[in-house]
Amino acid sequence: MNIQEILKKKEIHPYLLNVRYGMEKESQRVTLTGDLVTSDYPKTLGNRTHHPYIQTDFAETQMELITPVTESIQELFRWLAAIHDVAYRSMSEEEMLWPLSMPPALPEKDEEIVIAKLDNFEDVLYRRYLAITYGRRKQMVSGIHFNFEFGDSLIRQLFQQQTEETDYLQFKTEIYLKVTRNYLRYRWLITYLYGATPISETRYFMEEKQPAEPVRSIRNSEYGYKNHEDVRVTYASMPEYVADIDKMVEEGKLSEEKEFYSPVRLRGGKKMADLATAGIRYIELRNIDLNPFEQFGISETQVEFLHLFLLFLLWKEEGAQPDEWVAEGDQKDNLVALEHPLSETVLVEEGRTLLAEMSAFVEELSISVSENLFSDIVAALEDPKQTLAGKLYLASQKSSQATLAVEQGKKYYETAWEKPYQLAGFRGMELSTQILMFDAIQRGIQVTLLDESDQFLKLKAGKKIEYVKNANMTSKDSYVVPLIMANKTVTKKVLDQAGFRVPAGKEYDDEATALTGYSEFADKGFVVKPKSTNYGLGISIFKDGATFENYQEAVAIAFSEDTSILVEEFLPGTEYRFVIFDGETKAIMLRVPANVKGDGKKMVAELVAEKNQDPLRGTHHRSPLELIQLGSIEKLMLKEQGYTIDSIPEKDTIIYLRENSNVSTGGDSIDVTDEIPEDYKKIAADAVAAIGAKICGIDLIIPDTSRPAEDPGAYGIIEANFNPAMHMHIYPYQGQSRRLTMDVLALLFPEMMD
């Protein structure tokens, strides 16, 4: 099969970069001073055996982070970022991930290296067998397993262009076998560029034989974690590959098929035997050392080069004798791995030839690559100081490798904790959605982002699937329920007819008609608001009536947000947001309207700018609190109090910039769940039941919570909300956090919350 001629065809070019990636990254849990932890695996992460994102490898301290399958480098790194955030914030705040492949200083006694405490005893027995066969210390070396799959569209295009008599699965298998054999032959270049295990910490090697450190990569050398020399498997063909592994198991040289360790693992079905019938679906590169200079142990540039390298290896001709070809690659990789980090590799000429061929390949097939990709790789080939091993060795000379690891680890730790309310990789989404994704990932519920701009998620646990929008709209509510709550007129009528007190008022469909109603409301408190918006948009409140000019402006503001508006009586009292889940009040929030406190020196505008410096404040519901604005509504509110944005309030004077207390308009959130009597909680829950909702935020005006709720005028309900912005309850300005996103998951997946 002349794959080069096929790849040259123009019909293939649009599909060349179609690919799927996945990654498994191992790291040791250590203290902030770099000592191996003695703590158990975090209980907050649920069952690690079945967790789709976070598991343990050999040891109790060895955390394995697993991305879902992705179709772009950007998507891969979004998930790496998110899973790292979850991992860090699920561990003790005194723990971090060790950024090196070589472990930190290990205990003096082997038995103090604790094997992972797994539920399945067979998994524990297997790890005990590995400890006896290879030693516990070698098991503590970590790395990256990089999963790579050519896009199905590319493979099918190649298959259609070839002329040999073969079926699709056999053709696909041969594609991957060729790439695998070539990778095993030329992987020394990856070891040269990205090897990053120059030295080991104390007592890593228990036997006398050990490398003359420093080297490029202990992990990829003969001293790394490898099968014994009597384990031999061919890559000549799939039947022979499977037969050899079966033979190794039968002869007792391997305990089971998964014990076969190779720089490349062929993946197809659940069992090795499935490869013979299902073929190879993707390959797993297992020789990637952790990059200590990157937060996630690998860079986007590395992934891009690996992708390009594998595509090039599909193009490149291979040796006639597969076993000899692979054996030659093993020898050369070991040779390069054991070179000094700063020495020119003995294979520099072969490297120059390889990179020249890759450059010509890229040019001939018009493949788009990052601007400096090749120039940086060529520079590293010519100057070993620019390789990872070279950089790590030189940086370690300033203190020690362990000191450098602690410094890098703490930097990544601090990044993960910098904004603990957000989920890295998905910070463009609404904060409540970010938090729900965090909780789902933490509990081991698979998350698929269906529509990012619409905050639409698919959640999966086992065979059960649930869909969630805006972090709280679920299948538990019927279609009509959000429609009821979105229409304030309908909500009022439903509640009024069910016997709950709601404010009297009128609805208007145009400004002219609304203005004629001014006389009805002029001399009493009233509220002007859009009919169908959330987050307090377009609402103006006049507690003691208003001039016609102010009324006219409020009407215009409301109509700017909707085609219909409501003008309602103002209900005096304190506004509380109750959040109800399945008939139970889960949280109650007192929301203080946007405000500033005078100091007798600064203008209102300056005070607002100063308060907005709070790191918890942001925009578009991506932070627990919103920035205070100085728009038309705020200026109108100031005008009612006799101020402008240039006024200088007296010291300690509180200036309110909004009447409505929505956090989304700059208000402060205060949790008062434990302070509100049960009779008011029941009123709120019963009102939500009348609407028919399972998840709902409902706003009550209560003049005095010490009065019984059944007293006339004890409360009024001004709004029900199908999207109650759960983040403000999870990260309140004051008071106890209420993790409502966990309540959503408990409602959808009660079996996962044990």
Beta strands, then each sheet from edge to edge (+ up, - down):
strand 1: 19-31
strand 2: 54-56
strand 3: 62-66
strand 4: 95-97
strand 5: 144-150
strand 6: 264-267
strand 7: 282-288
strand 8: 446-451
strand 9: 456-461
strand 10: 464-469
strand 11: 505-508
strand 12: 526-530
strand 13: 540-542
strand 14: 565-569
strand 15: 574-581
strand 16: 584-592
strand 17: 595-597
strand 18: 617-618
strand 19: 625-626
strand 20: 654-656
strand 21: 668-671
strand 22: 695-702
strand 23: 716-721
sheet 1: 2+ 3- 1+ 4-
sheet 2: 2+ 3- 1+ 5- 7+ 6-
sheet 3: 8+ 9- 10+
sheet 4: 11+ 14- 12+ 13-
sheet 5: 21+ 16- 15+ 22- 23+
sheet 6: 17+ 20-
sheet 7: 18+ 19+
end
